Amino acid sequence: MAVGRRGFAATAWLLLPGIIIAALLLPAGCSKPVGKKAVVAKVDNAELTEADLNVVRSSGADPLMPPREYINDWVVTELLYLEASRRGFADSEELKQQLETVRKRLAVAALLQKEVYSGDSASVTDDAIAERFRSSADDFALHEDVVNASYATFNDRNVANAFRSELLRGQQWHDAVWQMESDSVTRSHLLRTADHQYFTRTTLYPEELWKLARTLGNEEVSFVIRTAGGYSVLRLHGSKRQGEIPDLDYVRNDIRDRLMIEQRRARYEQLVATLRARHAVEVHLDHADTTAPASE
């Protein structure tokens, strides 16, 4: 059933328990404004100030939602909270346990962010990436053919031919593209370009470009080919077949991600080991309920 904006606040509270955690992450303090501030809404003694509203709107919610919708959400939340408090739900043991679980998870997340993830930015060096590639090159064998190519597509055949002529005269690819982009006439005919990019059959399209690339030798410039996308000129810089070892640049990001995950795991395990040594830990498996549920 579709729900309009006007009914969003009431419907959102039906999306438990996720909405509870989301609410905990919103800035606190709306019910206790500090200093004299413009009040935009009030429910009994709770006030929503203009400053509070700005904080909530910048906390990741929909930036296009009108202020009236935020205010309505706040009012509905306050009303529901007052009723929940009146009925004793706010002080229930179940709620306290849930809040304690959320508090622990947020605290652990903050700890891991500082001790495990904060070192990611400079943790993986180019030398480490190159060394992993040298020592484990077979792990990165290609699962499909790959080409390294540059191409430019125009909406005019004559301009495409002029571009190709510059390449055949020895001009470097990026210089030829820059020349086209610098001229107000030719720039209007240049639709798109790619410079020394890696492609597979599924990423180099239209398909005619892939077929053309497979016919070229290294650094060979193609003839002008017409496709549904325009008139294209392509230069092949290299190609690898399925099963071959790719260029390092093709798998650089993949290796960086692997090394970063390994380093995170090492920092995590070191942290846990340190904490185990610092605290008294007891595990009594014989007291754990290991009885499997009866099958129906």
N, C-alpha and C positions, 0 to 999 in steps of 0.2 A: 504494500500500500504506500503510495507516495505521501511524503510529509512535507508541507510547506514550511517556510521560514518561521511563520507565526507559531507553529506548533513544535518548533525544534527543541526549545528548552524542556518542555514536558516530556518529549519523546527521548531526549538524550539520557534522562535518568533511568530509562528502561534498559539502557545498554550496560548494565552492571556485569562484572565488577570493574571492567576497564575504566569506566568513567570516574571511579573513585580514585584510582591511581593518577589519572590525568588531572583531577581536581587538586590533588596534593601537590602536583608540580607547578600549579599556578602561583603567582606571587601572593604571599599572605599579607594580612594587615588591612583588608578592605573594611573590616568591622571596627577597626580602631585607628581612625585617622590621626596623624600627628600634626599638630599645628592647625591653623585656620586655612581650610582649603574649600574650594567650591564644591558643594554637594550636588550630585546629579541624580541620586536616588537614595531612598531611606525606607527601611522596614523596621518598625519599632526603634530600637536603639542602634541598630546597625546602619552604617552610612557607606555609600559608594561615592568617592570623590572623583573629581576630574583627573587628578594625578593617578589614582588607582585604575581608572578606566584606561588611561594611556598605557600603563604597565601591562594590563591584561591584553590589550590589543596588540602589543609588541611581543607577546610571549609565544607566538607561533600560530595563533588562530587565524581564521580567514580574514585577510586584510581588506577584502571587498565588502564585508558585512557591515551594514550601517550601525552607528553607535546605539541606536534604539534597540537593536537585536542583542547587543552585549548587555545593555541595561536590563532588558527583559529577562535574559538568562540569569543575571545576578539576582534580580527580584525573586524569580521562581526558586532559585537555589536557596535563598534565605528563608523563604516561606516553608519549603520542604524541610530545611534544617530545623527551624523552630518547631515544626510539628513532630519531627523525629526526636528532638530533645524532649518535648512534652511527653511523648510516649516512652521515653527511657532508652531509645535506641542509641543515643549518643554516648551513653555511659555503659553500654552492655559489654560483657566480657568478650563476646565474639568480636565486636568492633575493636576493642582494645588489642586483641590478638592480631587482627588484620592490620591495624595501624603499626603495630610493632614489627610485623613481617615486612611491611612496606618500608618502615624506617631503616631496618637492617639492610634491605636490598639497596636502598639509595645510598646508605653509608658505605656499603661494600663497593658499589659502582664508583663512588668518589675515590675510594682507596685504590681500586684497580686502575682508574684513569691516571692517577698520579704515579703509581709504582710500576704499572705494566705497559700502559699505552702511551704515556707522555714522551717516551724515548723514541717513538717511531720515526720522527721527522729526519733524524740524522743517524739512525741506527744501521742503515744499509748503504754501504759505499759502493761506488762503481767497481772498485777492485774486488770486493766481495762477490758482486754479481758476475764479474768476468771469471773469477776462480770457480764459482759453482758451475758455470757453463762449461769450463774446461774439464772439470772433474766428472760431470754428469751429463755430458752432451747427448748421450743416447736417450736420456729421459725426455728430451724435447724433440724427438723425431716427429716429423710432420705427419698429421693425419690426412692431409689433403694438399693438393698442389698450391703453391704460393708464388706470386710474382711481385717484384718491386718495380713500380712504373710511375711515370708522370703522364698526365694528359690534360688537354685543354679543349673545351667545347665552345663552339661559336654558333651564332644563328645566321652566319653568312659564309658561303663557300669561299669567296674571294679572300676574305680576311683570314680564314683558316689556312688557305694556301700561302698567303703572305707570311703568316706565322711559321709555317713549315719551312719556307724558303730560308728564313733567318736561322733556323736550327741547322739546316743543311749547309749553311755557310760557316758553321762552327760556333754560333752564338750559344752560350750556356742557357739552360732551360729557364732558370729564374730570371736571367737578364732579358730573355725574349718575352716572358710574361710581364715583367716590369715595364718593358717598352710598350706593350699593348695597353696596359692599365694606365700608363702615363698619357696616352693620346686620347683626347676626348671622343674622337670618332671611333677608333677601334675598341675603346673601352666599352662602348654601348653594345658591341657585338659579342663580347666575351661573356659567356654564360656561367662557366664554372671551371675550376682548375684543381689539379692535385699534383703535388710535388714530392717525388721520391716516397711514395706511400706503398705499403704492403696490401695486396689484395688476394682474395680467394675468388673462386667462381661465383660465390653468392654475394660478394661485396663489390665486385667490379661490374657495373651495369651501365647501359644496356649490355646484354650478353654478347653483342657483336664486338665490344671492346675486349672482353675476355678472350674470345676466339682470335682476335687480331693479335693480342699480346702473345699468345702461344705460338704465333708464326714468326716472331721477330727474334733477332739475335741481340746480344747485349749491346746496349747503347744505340741500337738501330731506331731510326725515326720512321714511323709509319706513313703511308699515304693518307690523304684526307678521307675519312669514312663517314658516310651519312647514316645516322640512326634516327629513331623517333625523338631523341633528345637534342639533335642538331648535328653540326659538322665537327668531328673530333680529330685531333692529332695526338698520337701516343708515342712515347719513347719508353722502351724497356731497359731497365737497369740491371735486371737479374731475375732468375727464376729457380725454384726448387720443386722437386717432385715429391710426391707422397713417400714417406719413409726416409727421406734425406734429412740431414741435420740443417736446421735453418740458420740464418744469420743471427748473431747475438742480438741485434736491435729488434728483431721480430719477437723475441721471447724475453726481452729485458724486463718489461713490467711484470710478466708472469714470475720470473725469478725473484724480482724484488718482493713481490707479494709472498712468495714461499719463504724467503729468508726472514721477512718481517714477522710472519706467523710463527716461525721457529723461535725467533728471539723473544716474541711475546710469551710463548709457552715456557721458554727457559726462565724468563723473569718471574712468571707466575709460579712455576714449580719451586724456584728458589725462595720466593716470598712465603709460600706455604710451608716449606721445610724450616725456614727460620721461625715461623710462628709456632710450628709443632714443637720445636726445641725450647721455645720460650714459655709455653703453657703446658699444664698437665692435661693430657688427653687420655680418656679411658673409653673403650668400646666394649660393650658386653653383648655379643651377638646372641648369646643364649637367652637374653631378655627380649630380643626383638621378635616381633610377631611375623614369623615366616610362613604361617599357614596359608596355603593357596586357597582362594575362594572356591567353594564347591561348585561344580559344574551343574547347570540346570539340565 
